[in-house]
């Protein structure tokens, strides 16, 4: 992203469009939208240089409610559309919005390639473990045994773990937050925006109509202390009301939860989000098998890698400076053929 000077001061109202949000009353999407609208004035960016691109689904209505440029694209293709925009206009802030069905089902291939290429886009993945817009079918993140309209006897599919998937794709920035904590969301979104490359933020988001309370065991206020493991760079990974529990890496390389009093604080894993090898971050992502066990939130990985759009544009500049063929020349070079009736 290009630094912008003399950015006019804005407020939440300046980033809020004149469109009335159309989600079910009580939907977690409202809190995510509010968090983003309140955060944007703090980023020091211009609305005319900001773009929100979405796919299909409840979350995909997001661009309509932001007073910026935006595009409601097609199912699963938001990462691909955003890649094209980010390469053609590297000066823009590009945000990608999608749900677990949109991003991880038909859009799964586009997502992993945007991450591995390290395109400078900010991906917000709303995960409610269900298809909401199409009225309650199971999604790629639904748990085994989930009874829905499309799985009346229970799902037999093993669900995706979005954080694990992103880390496996060598994403340079991977984080998780949830819709019940606006401050945490905003802190994570700011980190994602500041990262020079592809960032993926999984957001636990409640669908109160088709999957109500899916994350209640870890996100309710009275549960967070004992169930949310807040990852903080450079600090021991501890949690609990009195930080009495912690995380270690055992002899097999697995992340496991222990009592701090038993192992000693000096043996608790110190979180390093900048570690080049994503192995430890991946182990942390596997710590919980579902939103009913202590679950890590925060930044899992934040490393520096070559950014895709910058590298592409450097190649173009090099070709122009060295008399190489232009893109138009290449498109019209041999072999070509004419199609006639």
Buried (B, 14 or more C-beta within 10 A) or exposed (E): BEEEEEBEEBEEEBBBBEEEBEBBEEBBBBBBBBBBBBBBBEBEBBBEBBBBBBBBBBBBBBBBBBBBBBBBBBBBBBBBBBBEBBBEEBEBBBBBBBBBBBBBBBBBEBBBBBBBBBBBBBBBBBBBBBBBBBEBBBBBBBBBEBEBEBBEEEBEBEBBBBBBBBBBBBBBBBBBBBBBBBEBBBBBBEBBBEBBBBBBBBBBBBBBBBBEEBBEBBBEEEBBEBBBBBBEEEEBBBBBEEEEBBBBBEEEEEBEBBEBEEEEEEEBBEBEBEEEEBEBBBBBBBBBEBBBEBBBBBBBBBBEBEBBBBEBBEEBEEBEEEEEEEEEEEEEEEEEEEEEE
